[in-house]
């Protein structure tokens, strides 16, 4: 089966509400990699160290992790449409303020606010797309994965194009694009039905009591440390102009999108999800190790290649998180993301520190080790993960209600 054909119609034949949400999702995901090619420029412009500038990722993802306990609580009370609009409004405000920052401390603080807005938006976008998409949930998830990949690819490119003139322009550009997304969703998306049961703040934490979900979250925690070491620390190692760095991470994002949407499902069908995930994590460990210890050309090639492995991992982890638990998907996904995003906050902070304590190679050695640890969790827990993933999921009233950031 063609990955773009879900059996009940093409993912391209969708209502305007779906395209509006998917388009805004692209911009939301762009915000993650937007600062990659301009990190050295920000450091120079604000007279900051690499470690201080890397806190742009740490503050962003720390708030994102904590917000996972809040998004379901908010969405189950005010509805999906209002949650999307609230998230977009916060991104517009804080992205714009980021461009006016006079110090790295201000910029880190504004990125935290941006992270809250992005969490509210992205955590709800998948459920909204699932609820409004034609072709069923399979088509909706593929469309969401496509938006993620496109956003991750275009973020560095936009950052490079606008950042070549000034590191402030990418932030203003993102604010403008998200404002357009706000208008489109306000115009085309109708109010979404609220779940029959309201989500409490502790429900995601309680869901982690499920062994399969906890194992998935712990494995993803280690993987995310590797992922965000590549994303946040590599630009300093490559030491390239914004244009060249943007081109490298654009190619990285293209591979991420293609392997996430097209290649991963085929590999899963042939070899099974757990084998694909374990093998991909080990290959990612090798890739990151070579990245950190090879020459400049090798580092560029390994950075681009890592996008393919990250794309595969993202897809498999998403399906495990949404299918392994007997909890409602919104709650299970919130607990999973609550755990794994702490690693995305930790990696940008610790990688420069590890370099200071040792050398430039050691952060990548640590990242390779964490990828292997992620694979070991999958190996040790494979029976529980397989058994629990194959059990039929009970239907909950909130299944098509509010979902959370699954990727």
N, C-alpha and C positions, 0 to 999 in steps of 0.2 A: 504493500500500500504506500502510495506517495505520502510523505509526512505532511504535505500541505492539504491532502485530501483525507478528511477524517471518516469518510464513509457515509456521512450524511450531508455533505456539502463542503465547498471550499471555505477556508478561513477568510478569504477575501470578500465574500458576500456577507457583509455585516451591517447592522443598523448604524445610523449616524451616532447614536449614543456610545456605541462600542468603539467606533473610530475616534471619537472625541476623547474617551477615557484612555484608549491605547496611545494616542498621540501625546497626551499629557504625561503618560507613563514613560514614554521615550525621553522626554525632557527631564523627568524626575530622575531617571537612571543616568542621564547625562551628567547630573550634578555630582555623582560619585567620582567619576574620572576626570571631571572638568579641570581640576587643579593640578593633575599630574604633570603636564608639560610646562606649567608655570611655577612649580614649586621653587626652583632655583631663582626665578625672577622675583617671586614674593620675598624670599629670603634676602635678596639683594635690596629690594625696594624698601623693606621694613627693617633692614639691618638686623636680621635674625639668623639664628643658627639652623642647621638642618633639623635638629631635634625639636626646636621650637615650632618650625613650620609644619613638621609632621603631626603636631598636635591638632592641625586642622582636621585630620582624619579621626584622631582619638576623640575629640569633643563631639564630632558628628556622630560617630558610631556608638559612643557611650550613651548619648541621649537616645539614639535609635534603639539600643538594647533595652533601656529602662522603659521607653515608650511602648514596647511590646506588651507590657502589663496594663497599659492605659488604652490602647487603640480599640480593643474589643469592648472595653467598658464604655468608651465614648460612643462608638458606632452602634452598639446595641441599644443606645438610648436616644440618639439624635438621627439615626439613619445613615445609610451609605453615602447618599448624595451630599448631605451637609458635612459629613466627615471629610469627603474629598475636597469640598470647597474650603473648609477650614484649613486643611493641610496646604492647599495651594496658596491661600492667602498668606499663611505664615512663611512659606518659601519665598514668595514675592517680596515680602517685607525684609526678611533676613538676608536674602541674596543681594538685594539692593543695598542694605546696610553694610554688607561685607565689602562691597566696592568702595565704600567711603572710609574704611578703617584707617586709623592713623598709627596703629601699633599692632604687633602680632597678637597681643592679648585681646584687643578688641575683635580682631578677625576670628580668633579661636572662639570667643564668646558668641559672635554672630553665627558661626558655623554650627554651634550647638543648637541655636534656635532654628536654623535651617534643618538640622537633623530631626527635630521634633515635627516640623511641618511635613518633611518628606516621609517620616514614619507613618503619620496619620493618613497621608495620601496613598502611598504605595501599599500599606497594609490593607487598604480597603479596595484598591483598584482591581485585584484579581477577582474578588467576589462580585463586584459590579459587572465586570466583563463576563464572568460565568453566568450571571443572572440575565444579561441582556443579549448574549451572543447567539447567533444562529449556528446550528450544527452540534450543539451539546457541549459538555464540559471539555472534551478532548480538543475541539476547535478553539475553545476559549483559552485553554492552557497554552496551546501552541502560539496563539496570538500574543499572549502575555510574555512568553519566552522570547518571541521575536522582538517585542518592544524592549525587553531587557537587553538583548544582544545589540540591537540597533543603538540604544541609548549609551551602552558601555563603549561602543565603537565610536560614536559621534562626539561623545563628551570630550575626549582628549583632542579631537580635531578642532572642535569649536574653541576649546581653551587655547590651542596653538594659534589659530587664525586671529582671534581677538587679542590674545595675550601678547602677540608679537609687538603690538603698539603700546599696550600697558597691561600690567597684571590685573588692573581693576576692571577692564572691559568685559572679561568673561562673566563676572558676577552680575554686572548690569544686563548683559545679554540674556543670562538665565532668568533673571527677574522678569524681563520683557516677554520671553517665551512662555513662562509659567502664567503670566497675566493673560496671554492669549488662550492658554489652556483653561484658565478659570472661566473666561467668557464662553468658550465652546461647551464646557460641561454645564454651565448655568443655562445655556440655550437649548442643548440637545438631550440632556439626561433628565429623566423624570425621577420623582421620589422613589426610592427603593423600599420594598417591604422590610420591616424590622423583624428580627428573630422573635420567636414566641417567648424565649427565655433570655433575660438580660445576663450579660457576662459580668462576673465579679472580678475584682483586681487579683484575687488569689487563684482563680480557676486555672490559668496557664501554669502556675507553679505546681498545683495539685496534679495536673495532667502529666507532669514529668515523673510521677510515681509509676507510670507504665514503663516496664523494662525496655521495650522496643523503642519507644520514643526517647527515653533517656539515653540509650546507646547511640541513636542517630544524632542526638544533640551533642553528645560528647565527641563523637567522631567528627562532626561538622565544626566543632570548636577548634580542634587541632588543624583541620583543613583550612579554616578561615584565617588562622594565624599565618599559614603559608601564603594563601591568596593575597592577603593585604601587606605582607612583606614585599611581595612583587609589586603590588600596585603603588604603595606609598614610599618605599625605600629605593627601588630601582632607578627612578628618575635622577637621583643624586649620583648614583654610580655611573649611569650612562653619560651624565654631564654634557647634554646636547642642547642645541638651541630649541626654543619652543616649537618651531616648525618641524624639526627632525624628531624631537621627542613625541610630538603629536602624531607624526606619521607612524612611528613605531607602535604607539598604543592604539592607533586606529587599526592597523593590521592585526594587532592583538585582539581588539574587540570584534573584528570581522570573523576571525577564527572562533572566538567565543560564541558568537551568534550562530554560525554555521554548525559547529559541533554540538551546541546545545539543542538546536531545533531539528537538524537533519540527521546527524551522525549518531548521537546518543541513543535515540529510540531504536535504531537499527542494531546497534551493538547490544542493547538490552534484550531485544527480541532473540538474538542469536546466542548470547552467552549468559544472560541472566543479570539482573541488576547488581547483585552483590559482587559477582566476579568482575564486572565492568568497573564498579566503584573501587574495589581493592586494587585492581591493576592500574587504573588511572591515577590513583593516589601514589603508588610506587613510582610510576613514570614521572609524575610531577616532582617527587622528591629528587629523582636523578636529574631532571631538567634544572631545578633550582640550584642544586649542588654545582652543576657545570656552569650555570649562569654566574655564580659567585666566584668561581675559581678560574674561569677562562678569560681570554682576552676580550677586548671591546667588541669586536665583530661577533664573537661567540655569545657574549652577553646580550647583544641585540637580537640575535637569532633565537636564543633560548627564551627571551622575554616574549617574543611574538609566538613561539611555539607553546608557551605556557597557556595562552588563550584557548587553545584547542582542548587541553586537559581540564582547564577550569570550566569550560563550557559543558563537558561531559559530566563532571562532578556536580555542577549546579543542578542539572536536570535530574540526576539520580537521587541526590539528597532531597530535592523538592518532592519527588514521588514518595520516597520513604517517609518523610515527615508528614505528608498528607494522608498516607495510607496505612502506616504501621500501627497507629493507636486506635483504640475504641472510643476515644473522646471526640466530641464534635471537632471538625476540621479547624474552625477558627481558633478554638482553645488550644488544640494540639500544636498548631502552627505557631501560635504566640509563645508557648512554652519553649518550643524548639528554637525560635529566633531569639528569645530572651537569653538563652545560653550562648548561642554561636556568635552573636554580634559583640559580645565582650571580647572575643579574640580579635575581631576587626578593630576594636578600640585599642587593644594591647599592642598589636604588632607595630603600628606606626610609632608608638612611644618607645618600645624596647629595642627595635632595630637600630636606631641611631645610638642609643645608650650602649648596646653591645659592641658597636663599632668603636666607640670611645674607649671601652674597657679592653678591647682586643685589637681587631683589625677589620678591614672592609669585607673580608671573606666570611667571618664568623656569623653575621646575621643570616646569611643564606644557608650556612651549615645548620643553624638552629631551625630555620624554616624547613629544610629537608627532613630533619628529625621529626618535626611536628606532623609533616605529611605522612611519614611512616607510622607514627603513633595513631593517626586517623585510620590508616589501613589495618593496623593491629586490632583496633576496637571492632572493626567490621569482621575481621577474621575470628576473633574470640567470641563475638556475639552472633555469629552467622546463623546458628540454629534458631535462636530466639527471634532474630530479625526475619528469617525466612518463614518460620511458623506463624509469627504474629502478622506478617504482611499478607499471608495467604488466607487468614481467617476472614470470613465475610464481615464487612463493616455494618453495624447497625445504623439505621437512618435516623438522623436527628433533625429537629425543626430548624436548627441553625445551619444546616449544611449549605444551603444556598443563601444564607444571610451574610454575615460579615466575616470575611477571611482576612488573613494577615500576610505580611510580606513573606512569601514562601521562598523567594530566591535570595 
